[in-house]
Amino acid sequence: MGLPDLDQYSQDWEYEVANSSRVNEFVSFYESADLNQSEKFALMSLIISSFDDAVTEGKIQDGIWEKIKGHLISDIDLHRKTILYWSLVEEEVDDCFSSTPFIREIILD
């Protein structure tokens, strides 16, 4: 996927390599690659982090949230913890991630 190499001090790679301009590419890879459960989980973390950056930057591409949401729902057992993490259900939406209102749609549906 052409992600940057991490060094010995790297942690939380999904935040370090997130890229708001590559959300569509990451989603397409999620859809087309033969991934195991661990890889799907890791890639979805990267997708959500990148999507969050895109929301913050005002660069949401048409239809991308619907694709992400569909994958989160179809693999709900795998992504339940990711959904809960990004939805911050105990917090006021003003004190949350930029993508939190989107993620909360899944919980409210």
C-alpha positions as CSV (number, residue, x, y, z in Angstrom):
1,M,0.0,0.0,0.0
2,G,3.0,2.2,0.0
3,L,2.8,3.3,3.6
4,P,5.8,5.0,5.2
5,D,8.2,2.9,7.3
6,L,7.8,3.1,11.0
7,D,10.8,3.5,13.3
8,Q,11.6,2.1,16.7
9,Y,9.7,4.9,18.4
10,S,6.5,4.5,16.4
11,Q,3.3,3.6,18.1
12,D,-0.3,3.9,17.1
13,W,0.6,3.4,13.5
14,E,-2.9,4.0,12.3
15,Y,-2.6,7.6,13.4
16,E,1.0,8.0,12.2
17,V,0.3,6.8,8.7
18,A,-3.2,8.1,8.3
19,N,-3.7,10.1,5.1
20,S,-6.9,12.0,4.4
21,S,-6.2,12.1,0.7
22,R,-6.0,8.2,0.5
23,V,-9.3,7.3,2.1
24,N,-10.8,6.0,-1.2
25,E,-7.7,4.1,-1.9
26,F,-7.7,2.4,1.5
27,V,-11.4,1.5,1.2
28,S,-10.8,0.1,-2.3
29,F,-8.0,-2.1,-0.9
30,Y,-10.2,-3.2,2.0
31,E,-12.8,-4.3,-0.6
32,S,-10.5,-6.0,-3.1
33,A,-7.6,-7.5,-1.1
34,D,-7.7,-11.0,0.4
35,L,-7.3,-10.0,4.0
36,N,-7.5,-12.0,7.2
37,Q,-9.4,-10.7,10.2
38,S,-6.3,-9.1,11.8
39,E,-5.5,-7.3,8.6
40,K,-9.1,-6.1,8.1
41,F,-9.2,-4.8,11.7
42,A,-5.9,-2.9,11.2
43,L,-6.9,-1.5,7.8
44,M,-10.2,-0.3,9.1
45,S,-8.4,1.5,12.0
46,L,-6.3,3.2,9.3
47,I,-9.4,4.0,7.2
48,I,-11.3,5.6,10.2
49,S,-8.2,7.6,11.2
50,S,-7.7,8.8,7.7
51,F,-11.5,9.6,7.4
52,D,-11.3,11.5,10.6
53,D,-8.5,13.7,9.2
54,A,-10.6,14.2,6.0
55,V,-13.6,15.4,8.1
56,T,-11.3,17.7,10.1
57,E,-9.9,19.1,6.8
58,G,-13.2,19.4,5.1
59,K,-12.1,16.9,2.4
60,I,-14.8,14.2,2.6
61,Q,-15.2,12.6,-0.8
62,D,-18.7,11.9,-2.0
63,G,-20.1,8.5,-1.0
64,I,-17.1,7.5,1.0
65,W,-18.8,7.5,4.4
66,E,-21.5,5.2,3.1
67,K,-18.9,2.7,1.9
68,I,-17.1,2.8,5.3
69,K,-20.3,2.5,7.2
70,G,-21.3,-0.5,5.1
71,H,-18.1,-2.3,5.9
72,L,-18.3,-1.5,9.6
73,I,-21.8,-2.8,9.7
74,S,-21.2,-5.9,7.6
75,D,-18.2,-6.8,9.8
76,I,-19.8,-5.5,13.0
77,D,-18.3,-8.3,15.2
78,L,-14.8,-7.5,14.0
79,H,-15.2,-3.7,14.3
80,R,-17.3,-3.4,17.4
81,K,-14.4,-2.0,19.5
82,T,-13.4,0.4,16.8
83,I,-16.9,1.7,16.5
84,L,-17.2,2.2,20.3
85,Y,-13.8,3.9,20.4
86,W,-14.5,6.4,17.7
87,S,-18.1,7.0,18.8
88,L,-17.2,8.2,22.3
89,V,-20.8,7.6,23.5
90,E,-20.1,9.0,27.0
91,E,-18.9,12.3,25.7
92,E,-20.6,15.4,24.4
93,V,-20.1,15.6,20.6
94,D,-18.2,18.9,21.0
95,D,-15.5,17.1,22.8
96,C,-15.1,14.2,20.3
97,F,-13.3,13.3,17.1
98,S,-14.4,15.0,14.0
99,S,-15.8,11.7,12.7
100,T,-17.7,10.9,15.9
101,P,-21.1,12.1,14.6
102,F,-20.7,9.8,11.6
103,I,-19.7,6.8,13.7
104,R,-22.6,7.4,16.1
105,E,-24.9,6.8,13.2
106,I,-24.0,3.1,13.4
107,I,-25.0,2.9,17.1
108,L,-28.2,4.8,16.5
109,D,-29.3,2.7,13.5
